[in-house]
Amino acid sequence: MQLRQKAIVATILVMAICLTIASTLVHLLTESWWFAAVGFSNVFQTRISWQIVVWLATFVIYAAFLGINYGLALHLTRDRVFRFLEGNPLELFTNKIANYLALILIFLISLSAASSSAAHWETILKYLNATEFKLNEPIYARNIGFYVFRLPFYKDFQNWLIILLLAGLILASLIYVFKGTVGFDWRWKAMTIDRQWQKLLNNRIKTHLSLLFAAIALTIAVYFWLERYELLYSSRSVVWGAGYTDTHARLFAYWIMSIGSLLLSIILIVTIWSRRFLLSLYAVAIYLAVLVLVNGIYPALQQKFIVEPNELNKELPYIKYNLEYTRQAYNLDKINATDYPASAQLTLSQENQATIDNIRLWDYQPLLDTYRQIQEIRLYYQFNDVDVDRYTLDGNYRQIMLAARELSYEQVPQQAKTWVNQRLKYTHGYGLVMSPVNEVAADGLPILLIRNIPPVSQVDLQIQEPAIYYGEEKDRYIFTGTTTPEFDYPKGDENAFVYYQGTGGVPLSSFWRKLAYAYDLGSWKILISNYLSTGSSQTASTRIHYYRQIEERVRHVAPFLQYDHDPYIALIDGKLQWIIDAYTTSDRYPYSEVVSNKSTELITDQKINYIRNSVKVLVDAKNGTMQFFVVDPNDPVLQTYSKIFPDLFQANNTIPADIKAHFRYPLDLFNIQAQIYTAYHMSDPQVFYNREDLWRFANKMSESEREAIEPYYLIMRLPGQPKEEFVLILPFTPVNKDNMIAWMAARCDGDNYGNLVLYEFPKQELIYGPFQIEARINQNPEISQQLTLWSQEGSRVIRGDILVIPIDGALLYIEPIYLRAEQGQLPELKRVIVAYDKEIVMMPTLEQSLAAVFEREAILNPQSPSTLTNIDPRLIQSAWGVYNQAQSALRQGNWLEYGRYQEELEQILRQLNQKVE
């Protein structure tokens, strides 16, 4: 009978454990199928196998160590029961319960430690596959690779070990206390021992506890030894990294404490054979006193009385280290700095025509609003974002803006939100819309190069695979290859339907796969639905698609990379492809300034002080296939990951040219580098210490508030370069002023990809910054009056981003003006403001504004170079006269006359434009 009861209990326990781990096992099974379907089984196997090994090793070691200490404590106190059980009639029974509870506690501690340790699989693998950097740090002369790959492992292992020892000590101590072998009498200055058990404690129990304390002290010695290296990340000095006090006081303190901890460990072992039990207490007291003295008081005194009165002199070498290593960590040491004259001698020659033709007039938000109004077609389609890229269209290199038309199931009417529609019918978005950055139709709307459903193209770009199964929309799993067709796109009063012919998703090739996914996703409809076909082969079966949101998708394969917040769509060889910039990062680069995630939009929860854009990820919008292309093979962090996952990354020389043509310098990286460079452009340590030349991002006016300008892409011809190229630029101003002091460009094309160039303005000259130009625009009576009139007529005036366009040693400032009805969502581009030198004009088109500016420039400065020198001066005078008459009519509120003069001016400008061409 007793055996049967034990069998029943054992069966119940086994079933409970199986139910507990069933969901985990099923999820791991479906994960293995998903990784196999996307072609990264080896990545999954490497990660899971190491997680399992670390988990099992930690669980076994913790359980064994805690079990041995628990068993030893019970053995040494076997003649006693727990104090709270004394006198209990069910003493034997409750004693067993207490033992079971202790075993459960050991199990839970081991389980928690194992789960926590398994999360450190990456640290272990990076330690085993560490790559050397080509640089040593200056204090200990160790290679940077030691700090990035090895030190984190040592720190984690030390923490793992001390938690193990503390858990064993606490468990054993509780047994001894609760069994009454150790008592506390506050009438004495030290621990008192029950006289009856004094001899036992002095031999066995004292040995047990002393060994645990000694092991903990030894582990603390290792902690202080490792803390010496942590000084290189100190934030207590004037810069990030070890300062004078760190290297002269705290380093000494850590050596003393490391040696002291080692001596304490020896003393604790010696007390095992000594009858002087208080010796260990005296040693601990002295140890704590030394800790306070050398690790607390001594560094504080040195900082206050030695460093602070002579801070610059004492900290100067460490400032140099910080400047050098911060620049290296963020790749700022490779910036090519040069002078930019910012002359007022601009000529709109044919050499600069490509730059003029690619000036962006459409801001992201107004264009996104316009796309949504005129091209979403149906309520269930949605444009999530507008991207900027460049294409060669009909032989011309042009900057364009485009947006993917994704399907948003949340927009489907509530009555239609059935399981079949959600999972089988509404499965994908369709196509994209594309427009040039600088072209505007007569009604103020963008000119669409690709539009409508099915896509209609006005250029030599065709979309052969318009379906978007993978994108930026919220993830929801769907099924393709079912017995019912999917909705493809609206077709007049009807709908077009399609059966998926791609390779994405995981095949439901058997009943068991359907059962596994039904259990894993918590939906038994997957198992009982007649629409899902298992088929006799993978190609004939239904396929389940999940992890369809591209950021989540790539992160699921490579969670150790960080990803740019702005993926962008590209049309490559007729297919829609998503491009995501991936970064290798670290917070372990010595002497490098830290950037927190609060100051970036990186998808990360960690601080970083090292970053490289080493990988570009290509995700197919239809099939979800992922390709991780190496773009910086010299990055030691990426080299380490390549050793860990040899099948994950594709070499740089295997990237097809048509894909590489759409790589652009990433926004997040440029933002971080520019942010750091605002201080770290200063090379003189004394100037840096005094913060004499701090910069900031140039400011603009937004909704009557000041905010920093975001970097923007532009096709332009950089100074000294033979042709135009795609660049990412950002202007800088001094911290407390608005005049421009420099601008930075990141090159994106060909062999120049990734090169950073800084152009500095003459410091003795005033170069207007964007905020100052906007102030001048506000002070222009003609422009401000016009904007006010529009605002009073039931329209909302939207002032676009002001762009600084460097051209041929000079600067153009461009600001588009949009109008939108108060109750409408369709912004129209109505005016373009151009500022150059002392001239500011606002005209209906960029061409008219440029012509007006340079006509006036030619009249006011006849000696200045101009493209208008071969134009009849009478046309220029006539245009200037008509313009003045139009402005006079505007001030008088005579709109009829104003319109007539505008038409007349347009005719004159057309004649001027023809002569320029």
N, C-alpha and C positions, 0 to 999 in steps of 0.2 A: 504493500500500500504506500509506504514511504517512497519507494522508487518511482511509483506511478505519479505521485505528487511532484517529485523533482522533475520528472520528464515533462509534465504539463507546464511547470514553471519555466523550464528551459525552452520549451516550444514557444511559449508566449513571449519570452525575451527575444528569441530569434526572429519571430514575426515582427515584433516592435522595431528591432534594429533594421530589418529588411524594409519595412515601410518608411522608416526614417531616411534611409539612404537610397530608396528606390528612385525618387525624383532626381537626385544627383546623378545616379548611374544612367538613367534614361536621358537626362540632359547631356551628359558627356557623350552618349551614343549619338544623339542627333547632332551634336557639335562636330563629332568626327565625320559624319556624313557631309555636313556643310563644308568643312575644310577640304574634304576630298573633292567636292563638287567645284570649288573655286581653285583647286590645284595647289593647295598649301598644306597637304597632309603632314609633311615633315615638320613644318612650323608648329602645328598643333601637337604632334607627337613629342617634339622636343620640350615644349612648354609643359605639357601634362606629365610626361615621364619625370621631369625634374621636380615638379610640384609634388608628385606622389612620393618620390624618393625622399625629398626634404620632409614631407608630412610624416611619412612612416618613421624615418630616422628620429625625428624630434619626438614623436609620440612614444616610440619604444624607449628611447633614452630617458625621457621625463617619467614615464610610467615605471620603468625599472628603478631609476634613482629614488623617486619618491616612495615606491613600494619597499625598497630595501631599507630606507630610513624609517619608514613606518613600522616595518616588521622588526627592525632592530630595536626601536623604542619599545615596542610591545614585549619583545623578548626580555629586555633588560628590566621591565616592570611587570613581569608575568605573575608575580605574587600579589599584585595589587589590582583593584578594580578602579574604574573612574569614580571620582569623589561624588558626583551627582547621582551615582547608582547605589551608593552605600545604604544598606538598610532596606532596599527595594526588594519585595518578595519575588519579583520576576527578574532578579538581578542577572541571571544567566542569559535569559532571553533578550533583555534590553542591552546587555553587553554585546550580543551578536549584532543587534540592530546598529549599535554605535560603530561596530567594525564595518558593517555594510555601508554605512553613511560615509565613513572615512575612505573606503575604496571608491565610492561614487565620486567623492571630492577629488581623489587622485586622478580618476578617469577624466573628470571635467577640466582639471588644470592641464592635464596632458593634451586633451583635445583642443583646448584654447591655445596652448603654446604651439601645437602642431599646425593649426589653422593660420596662426600669425606668422609662423616661420615659412610656411609654403608660399606666402606672398613675397618672400625675398628671393625667389628663384632667380630673378634677373641679376641681383647683386652677386650671387654665387657664380653664375655663368660668366658675368663680366670679369670676375676675379680670375676664373680659370682660363679665360681667353683674352686677357689684357693685352693692349697694344701700347707701345711706347710712343710718347710725343717726342718731337724734335727739340725739346726745351726742358731745362731743369729750373726749379724755383731757387731763389737766392739765399734762403736762410739755412736749409739743411742740405741743399744741393741734390735733392732727390728729383727724379723725373716726374713730370706732371702726371703721367700715367699712374703713378703710385697713388696719387690723391684722388684721381677720377675713378679708378677701378679697384684698387686694393684696400685703401683705407676704409671705404664704406663697409667692406666685408669684415675687416678686423673689428670695426666698431659694432657691427651687428652681432658678430660672434661673441664679443665681450658682454654685450647686453643679454644675449641668449644664455650665456653661462651664469651670469650673476643672478638672473631670475630663477634659474634652476636651483642654484645653491640656496638662495633665500627661501624658496618654496620648501626645500628639504629641511632647512633650519626651523622655519616656522612650524612645519608639521610635527617634527620631532619635539620641539619645545612645548607645543600644545599637549602632546601625550604626557610628557613629564610633569607639566603643571597640573593637568586634570587628574593625573594619578597620584598627585600629592608628593612626588619625590623632590620637587623644588618648591619652596615657599618663600614668601617675602615678609620680612618683619621690619617695618619702618622705624622701629626703635634703634636699629643698627644702621651703620653707614654702608653696609655691604649685604650681599645676598647671604641668607642663612640656609643651612641644610638641615633637613630633618635628621636628628641624631641617629635614628634607627637605620637610615639609609646612607649615612655619611661615607662609610667605607666603600659602598657600591658606587656612589657618585664620583668619588675621588678616583676611581679606577676606570670603570666602563662608561658610565654616563658622561663623566667629564671628558673622557677621551672622545666620545662621539661628538659632543657639542664643540669641543676645542678644534677638532679637525674641520668641522663645518665653518666655524669662525675663521680659521686659518685660511681655508680655501677662498672664502669671501674676501679676506684681506689681500690675498695674492691676486685675485681678480681686480680689486681696486687698484693695486699697483700697476697692472696692465692698463687700466683706465687712465691713470695719470700719465703713463708713458705715451699713450695715444693722444691725449689732450695736448701734448706739445705740438703736434701737427695741426690741431684745430685752431691754434693761434693764428694760422695763416688766413683764417676767415673771420678774424676778430672785427667787431664793429665799434670797439671802444676808442680807437685812435681817430685822427683827423681824416683818415681815409680808410677804405675797406682793406683789411689785412693787418698783419702784425705791425705794431708800432714800437716805439722805444721802450715803453713800460712792459709791453708783452715780451720782448726779446731779452730785457735786462732784469725783470722782476718776476713776471708770471712764468717764464721758462725756467728760471731758477726754482721757483716754488713747485712747479710740477716735478722737477727732478727730485727735490727734497721729499715731496709727498709720495712719489713712486718708491723711493728708497725706504721711506718711513713705513709705507704699507707692507713692503717686503719684510722689514724688521719686525713689524707687528705680527705678521704671519708666523715668523720663526718663534717669537715669544709665546704665541698661543700654542704652538706645538710643544715648546719646552715645558709649559705649565702642565702638560699631561703627566710628566714624571715628577712634578714638584708638588709638595703639599701646600705651597703658598698660593692658595686659590686667588687671593687679591692681586697677585702680580699682573694677571691679565687685565684686571680692571684699571690698575695704575697705568699700564701701557696704553690702553684705549684712551684714558683721560689725557695723557701726555700727547698722544697722537692728535686728538681733537684740538688741543691748545696750539700745537704746531700748525695745524691746518688753518686756524683762524689767524695766526700770526703771519705766516709766510704767504698764504694764498689770499688773505683779505687785507690785513693792515699794511704789510710791506708794500705791495703794489700801489695801494692808495696813497701812501706817503711819498713814494717815488714820483707818482704822477703829479701830485700837488706841489712838491717842493723842488723837484728837479726838472720835470718836463714842462709844466705849464709856464714857468717864468722864461723858458728858453725853447718854446715849442717849435718854432720854425727850424731852428738850428738842430734840435734833437730829432725831429721827424722828417727832415729833408730826404735822407736816403730812402725812407719807407714811402714817401710820396712818389719818388722816382719809380720804385717798384710797382706801385699801384698804377701809375700812368702807363708803364710799359706793358704790364700783364693784362690790364683791362683792355687796352687796344688790341692785343693779340687775341684775347678771348672772344671779342666781338668782330674780329677781322677789320678793325679800324686802322691798323698799321699799314694796310695796303691802299688806303685812300690816296689818290693822286690830287694834290692841291695845286691850284694855279690861279692866276689873277684874271679878273673879268673887268674890263674898263668901264662898262655901263655908259658908253658914250651916247650922245644924242645925235648920232650921224647915221641913222638907219636908212637903208635903201631897200625898197621892196622889189629886189631884183629877182630874176628867174631862179637864182640859186636858193632863195628862201621861199619859193612858191609852195614847195611841199609842206613846209612848216605852217604857212598860212592856211593851206587847204585842209589841215588836220587839227586846227584849233577846236577844242571841244566846246560847243555851245550848249549842249544838253547836260544838265545835272542829273544825278542818279535818281533822286526822288521824283522830280517833275516828269522825267522820262518814264519811270516805272508807273506813275499814275496814268500817264497817257497810254502806255502799252495796255494797262489793265482795262482802260475804257474802250479802246478800239480794237484790241486783238485777243482778249480772253475768250471771245466768241460765245462760250457757254458758262453758266454760273459755276460749274464744277471744275473749270480750268483756273489756274492761278500762276502768275509770274511772281516768284519769290524774291528775285534779285535781278539787277542789271549788271552785266559784266562788260569790261573793256578789253579789247584785244585788237590785233591788226591782221589784215589779210591783203593779199595781192588780188585786187578785183579788176578784171579786164585790163591787166597789165599795169595797174597803178597801186602803189603801196599806200594803203589807207587805214586809218584808225576807225574802228567801228564799235558800236555798242549793241549788245544782244542779250536776250533773255529766253530761258527755256520755259515752255508752256507745260507745266506739270499738272497732274490731276490731284485735286484736293477733295478727298471723300467727305470731309466735314461740310462742304458746300452743297452736297447732294440733298434734295428735299427729304424731310424726315420720313415721309410716307414711303420713300424708295430705299430707305436704309434697312435692307434685309440682308441676311447672311449671304445669300447667293450674290447679290449686287456687290456687297462689300468685299467678298473674297474671290469671286469668279468673274464678275462682269466688269466692274470699274477697276481696271488693273493698271492703266498706264496713261501718262500724258502724251502730248503729240506735238512734235516740231518745235520751232522757235521763231522769234521775230528778230530782225536785224535791221539796223539803220546806221548811216554814217554819223559821225559825231558833230559834223558842221553844217549839214544841209537841213533846210527848213522849207516846207511847202508854203504856198501863198496864204493858207489859212492858219499858219503858225504851228502846224503839226509836223512831226518828223517825217522824212521821206523814207519809206520802208523798202529795203532791198530784198528782204524775204518776209513774207506775210501769209496770213490766212491758213485754212485747213481744207484740203491738203496744202502743203507749202508751195507758194508761188515765188519763184526767184527772178529778180530783175538783173542779176549778174551771173558770172560764170561759176557760181557755186550751186550745187544741187544737193538736196537731202535725200539720200537713198534709203536710210533707215530712220524714220522720224519718231518711232515709238520710244517713250521714256519710262522704263520700268524702275530705274534706279536714279534717285535725284536728291534734292534738298528737302522734299516734303517729309512730314512725319512718317515714321515707319509703321507699316501694318503688313502682316503677312498675306499673301495672295496665292492663288493656284492658277496655273496655266496648263494647257494640254488636257483640258477636261472635255466632257462630252457635249458641253454647251459652249458656243462661241463667245469671245470677249467683245465688249464694246470697243470699237477702234476710234471713230471720230464721227461727229455729226455731219449729216449730208442732206441739207435742205430740211424737208419735213420728215426725213427718214434718218436712220443711223447706219453707218457702215460697221460690219463686224469682221472679226479676224480670229484665226487660230494661231497661237504663238508658235513661231518657227525657230526660236533662238535656242541658245545652249545654257541659259541661266537657270538658277534654281536647283533644288535637290530632287532627283527622281523618286517618286513614291512607287518603287518597282516591286513592292510586295505588301501583303497584308500586314506584316509585322512592322513595316515602316509607317504605315498608316496608324497602326496602334500606338507606336512610340510617339508620333507627333500629336496624336489625340491626347495622350497622357501628358506630354511635355507642355503643350499649349493650353491644356485644360478645356478642350472642346471636343465632345464626342460626336459632333456633327461631321468632323473629319472622317470618323470611322464608319458612320452610317450613311453618308451622302452617296447617292447613286451617280452623281456627276464626276466623282473622282475615280480614275481608272488606273489600276496597277499595271496592266499591260504585261507583255512577255519580255520586253526589252526596255532599257532605260529611255530610248528615244520615243517609245510608244506610250509611256506612262505619263500620268499627271506629274507636274513639277511644282514644288512649293518654294516660293521666293520669300525670304526674310532677310533681316539686316539690309534693307533696301535704302535706308538713308545713308548717303555716301560717307559722311564723316564717321558715323557709327560703324559702317562696313569696314573701312580701312583701319580704323582703330581696333576693331575686333581681331584683325589679322596681326597688326603690329602695334600693340598698346604702349610699347616702349618709345615710340616716336611721338612728337608733338606736331599738331597740325594747324595750318593757317586757318583763320576764321572765315576766309573768303574763297571757297572753291569757285572755279569758273568753267563755263561750258565752252567747248570748241567744236567746230564743224571740220572734221578731218577725213578726207577721202570719202565723203558722203555719209559718214557716221557721226553721231553725237557722242562726244567724249568729255568726261569731266576731268579736270586737272586740279590736283590738290598738292600744295607745297607741304612737305614734311620736314621736320627739324630734328636734329640730334641736339640735346641740351644736357647741361649738368649744372649743379650748384657747388661743385667741388674744385673749381679752377682757382688756384692760390692767387691772392692779391687782386682779384678781379671784382669790380663793383657789381653788386647784386641788383637785378631788376625783378620786381615782384609782379605777379600776374595781375595785380590791380592796375598796373600802368600799361598793360598790353591786352590784346584781345585773344591771345593764344589760348587754345583749349587745354589748360593745364591748371593744376592746383598747387604748383610748387614755385619756389623762387628759383631763378636761374642766374648764372654768371658766366655761362658759355653757351654759344649757339652757332649752329651751322645749318644752312639749307642744303642738306646733303642728298635729299631724295625728292623726286617728283613722282606722284602717284597718278596713274591714268586709269579711270574707271569707265567702262563702256556703259552707256545709258540704257542699252537694250538688254545686254547679257550680264552685266554686272561684273565682268572679268576685270581683274586688277593687275596692274603691272607697276612694280616698284623700281623706278629707274634711278641709278646712281648718277648724281650730277657733281658731287665733290668726292672723288675717290681718295683724296688725301686726308680726309677727316679721320683721326684715330678712333673716335667713338663709333663711327660707321664701320670702320674696319673690324672693330671688335664684334659688332652685331653681325657682320658678314661671316665671321668665323663661327658664331653661334648658330646662325641660320644661313648656311651656304646656298640654299635653293630659293631664298626669298628675293634677293636683289638682282637686277639685270645690269650689266656693265654699261658704262657711259657710251662706249663705242658701238653698242647695239641699238641705240635709240634711233628710230627712223627720222630722217630729215624733216618730213612733214609734221611730225609730232614736236620735234625740237623747235621748229619755227614758231610754235605757240607758247613756248616757255616764257614766262615773264618774271622779273625780279619781284619777290613776294612782298606784299604790303606789311605784314607783321614784322618780318625781319628788318625791313627798311625803317619802320617806325622805331624799333628797339635801337638799331644802330644810330639813327639820327638823334634819338633821345639821349643816349650815352655821349654822343659826340658834342652835344651842346656844352658840355664841360670838358670833355677829354680831347678837344681840339687844341687846348692849351698844352704846349710842350715844356714850358718853363715851370719847374716845381714851385718857385716862389710866386709866380703869377697865378698858378693853380691854387696855391694855399690861400692867397688873398681873394680868389674868385673875381679877378679884375676884368675878365673878358667872358663872362657867362653869356650864352646865347639861349634862345628859345625858338620854337616854331613860330613863324610869322602868324599874326592874328588877322582875322576877318570879322566883319559885322554880320551877325546872324540873329534875326528877330530882335533887333535893337540890343543884342548882347555880344560881347567880345568872346570869340572862341578861336582855338588854334586851327590853322589850315591843315587839312589832310593832304598827304602826298598824292600826286595825280600823274597819270600816264599821259605821254605826249609823243607824237612823232615830230622830231626836229633834227636839225643839223647842228651837232655840238661844235663849239669853236675849234677850228683847226682840223675838222673832219671832212672828208670828201663828199659824204652824202648823208641824207637824213636817216635816222634810226629811231627805234622805239625805246623810250627812256621813262624812268620814274623820277620825278623831281620834287623838291621841297625847298622853299625859301626860309632863311633864318633872319632873325633880328636880335639886337642886344636884349638882355633880360628886361630892362626898364624903359626901353625905347621902341619906337615903331619903324624906324628907318631900317632898310635892309642892309645886311652886312655880308651875306653870302647865300649861295644856293648849292644844293647837292643833287647830283644826278646818278642814278643807277642804270647802267646800260643793260639791255636785254637781248640784243641781236648777235647771232653768230659767235665768233671767237671772243668777242668783247663781253659776252654774257657774264654778269656778276661783277664787273669792274665798277668801282665807285670813284666819282670825280667830284671835287669840291672847287667851286669858283668863288673867289673872294673879291669883294668890291673894294675900291680905294677907300681907306678909312678917313681920308681928309675931305671926302666929298659926301654930300647928302644924296642918298639914293632912297627915293620914296618906297616905303613898304606898302603892302596891300591895304592895311588898315588906314594909312594916311591917304591913299588914293580914294578909298571909300569915303573918307571925310571930305575930300575935295569934291567928290561926286555929289555928296549931300549939300555942299555949299554952292553948287552950280545952280543958279536960279532957274534956268530953262529946264534942266532935268528934274529938279525937285518939284517944280510947278507941274510938270507933266505927270509925274508919279502921283502927286497929290490929287490931281484931277481924276485920274483913273480910279483911285481909291474911293473917291466920292461918288462914283457912278455905279456903285454896286459890284465892282470887281475887286479882287484881291491881288495886289501887286506882290509877286514873289521875286526877290532879288537872288539870282543864282550865285554860285561860288565865283569869286574873283580869281582869275588865273594870271600868274606872272609868266609871260612867254619870253624867254631870252632868245633874241635873234641878232646874229651878226654883231655882237658886242653891245647891243642896246637892249632895252626892255619894253615890251608891250604889256598892257594890262587890259584884260578882257573880262567883262561881266555881263552875262545875259539877263534879260528882264522878261519874266513870264507874267501873263495875266490869267486869272482863273475866276470864274463866277463865284460869288459868295456861297451859293448852294451847290456848286458843281465840283467835279473831280477831274476836269480835263484842262490842264494847264496848256497855254499856247505861248510859244516864243514870239514876242512882239517887238522887242528892241534889243540891240546889242550896244553896250557902252565900250568905247575904246579910249584908253588914256595912253598918251605918249609924250614924254617930256612935259611941256606945260599945257598941252592940248587935251581936252576931254570932250568927246562928242557922243551923242546917242542917236542912232539911226535904225531903221527897220531891219537892215541886214548888216552882217559883218563887212561885206564888201563896200557898202555905202559908208559905214563908219570909218573904215580905213581910208577910203578915198577922201572923205571930208577932212580927216586929221591931216593927211599929207598934202592936200591942197592948201589948207591953212598954213601948214608948216612951210610949204614952198613960197607962199606969199609973204609970211612974216620973216622967214630966213632964206632969202633968195640965194645965198652963198652956200647953203647946205646941200650935200649930195641928195639927189632925188631921182626917182624913176620918171618924173614928170618933166624933165628938162627938154624933151623933144615934143612937148604938147603945146598947142596953141594957148598962150597966156590968156587970151580972151575967154576961152572956156573956163579957165580957173576963176577969173574975175566974175564971170557970169554966175558960176555955181556959188561963189561966196556971196554975191548979191542976193540971189534967190534964197539962200539959206537964211540970211539976215532978215529978209522980208517974211519968211515963214515963221521965224522966231518972234517977230513983232506981232504977227497975227495971232500966234499962240498966246502971248502975254495978254492980248486984248480979248481973248476968248472967242475969236472969230474962226470957228472951225471950218467953215466953208472955204475961206481964203487960205487957211492953213493947209487944207487938203489939196487945193489947186497948186500951191507952191511946192508941196511935196512931190506931186506928180511931175511938175516941171523940173525940179531938182533931180528926180530919178532919171529923166531923159538925158540931162547933161552928164550925170555920172555914168550912164551907159556909154556915152561917147568917149568919156575919159578912160573908161575901162577898156574899150576897144583899142585905144591908142597905146595903153600900157601893154596890152597883149601883143 
